[in-house]
């Protein structure tokens, strides 16, 4: 199946609903994988540009320097685990689907934040849903049982912690007066 914006959109929708046929809407090719990374990198560059336009050049530079690591953390960690679990042939389709599926979380987070204080109560459910989608993708796209799917998700979460939260924490240490 040739991957088109219509099939990607359909795949995102079906994956968001937990429907395994959504995985088939994504191609498992290097081209499809790199295409799925492009919007996330562009979003990070736009965020950096907005920070710079508001006069926060330091934060803009940090955003530009950490964006590639934060975007690639999950695919690198999941590839590492997929190879060890002998699921590498399924990995590109999994990673492509996982990258595109992240847009569902963004929409949900924006919707929840628009609710103000009521949204704060709902925010943990978005996190739980995101973890559920990641487990679903690991099970369906990598053809794993629950235990191994949990291993993939934990590896992705750890990589995100190290490559997203770690640099943010280090920057905050060095940005403090006297730090």
Secondary structure as GFF3:
##gff-version 3
##sequence-region A 1 179
A	DSSP	alpha_helix	5	16	.	.	.	ID=ss1
A	DSSP	three_ten_helix	20	25	.	.	.	ID=ss2
A	DSSP	alpha_helix	30	53	.	.	.	ID=ss3
A	DSSP	alpha_helix	57	84	.	.	.	ID=ss4
A	DSSP	alpha_helix	88	113	.	.	.	ID=ss5
A	DSSP	alpha_helix	117	141	.	.	.	ID=ss6
A	DSSP	alpha_helix	146	160	.	.	.	ID=ss7
A	DSSP	pi_helix	161	165	.	.	.	ID=ss8
A	DSSP	alpha_helix	166	175	.	.	.	ID=ss9
###
